[in-house]
Amino acid sequence: MKNMSNTKNGFTSKLGFVFAAAGSAVGLGNIWRFPYLAAKYGGGIFLLVYILLAVTFGFALMVTEIAIGRKTGKSAVKAFAALDKRFSFIGYIASAVPIIIFPYYCVIGGWVIKYLTVYLTGQGVEAAADGYFDSFISAPISPIVFTCIFIFITAVIVLMGVQKGIEKVSTIMMPVLVLLAIAIAIYSITLDGAWEGFMYYIKPNFADFSIKTVVAAMGQMFYSMSLAMGIMITYGSYMRKEDNIETSVHQIEIFDTAVAFFAGMMIVPAVYAFSGGDKDALNQGAGLMFVTLPKVFETMYGGKIIGAVFFVLVLLAALTSSISLMETIVSIFSDKLKVKRQVICIAVMLISAAVAVPSSLGYGVWSNVQLLGRSILDFFDFISNNIMLPITALLTCIFVGYVIKPKAIEEEVELSGKFRLKKLVRIMIPYVCPVFLVVILISSIIGYV
Ligand code: PHE
């Protein structure tokens, strides 16, 4: 990867960096994944654990990754090699993660496009009917077609290299998404019977706490903040030396967490309202956003239009993330292979589309295929988030904590001013994070979660 000064991709302002990183961070993870995990893992207690982890663990790791990127001016594989040749393997492991996530992310992106077309063609009422979502995702062809459309749009944008355009679009769209989410969330909690659900969502009930809560919240935090997969390293390599890493990370985190919070507030109370507080309804997992929100929109005045606007914004959020995933994959291969970027782009597009097919079929004709007791898509989600991310994060912490030492990170952050939470990073990276990560890994491996 190139250095700031000689790349057209270099960010020209701190705000540009923050929005691009936030664009990568804010995605389906916030709107689709966070609410169903919060619903499943105890509501308020999950929210509390998540926020605590984000401001300590997430903060320390994000600062570390961005600093590594900016210090070396390189993407993951070469960044680790530049710091210490013996550790370039960490870069390889990190790089494998987006390769696993991208195809199945596009399957969900395809579902979003489907729902958008449903609202644009005035079929909101049908979408709110029971069983609509299940019959859509279990069909053999149609979800795959939508997945391919999503991959294609992503690939076209990556091919054109219009990051700047996307950056501009997300600068306008992201605030609109937040406002719309707040509006829908407020509406959601005024539904009959939703208040109890809202309380479930924000009031921590310590009886619901278990190690599962921590493991799930941790996996979600990595995913949502695009950590431990080389993305923040790459983005850091594009950052200007004079921009402040610490305040940027605060801004990205606040953005990311706020969107997740309001997404949960749109969905969790509404599920309560429609199911009368039935726990099974809260546990339905991946389909929560697609099943519940159409019902909310149906009861809303002007719901059809709001539904359409909502899915446009979700699509944009998903696209800014999928672009960062595909960019990372393409840049890994362009760093390694002496092949034109365009060729790599097309190859990544075609291979990802092929790999996405089983994930999609796993909800239909291949639903009997279970890997570690999970559907194919959930299996990829689990392997990347619960196994590979903790491994990469653990290796990164050990590497920074004991090989290059936190001082190296501090120096990089201090190039642009005072590092106020220096002590936090000094304690988290070498001592606290590794312990947590080992616990998480073991519980994931023994199948506790
Ligand atoms: N952070 C993104 C989200 O919340 C997902 C993502 C993961 C994006 C990995 C890029 C890389 O949806």
Residues whose N, C-alpha, C, O or C-beta is under 5 A from the ligand:
A	BS01	LIG	S24 A25 V26 G27 L28 G29 N30 Y223 S224 M225 S226 S321 S324 L325
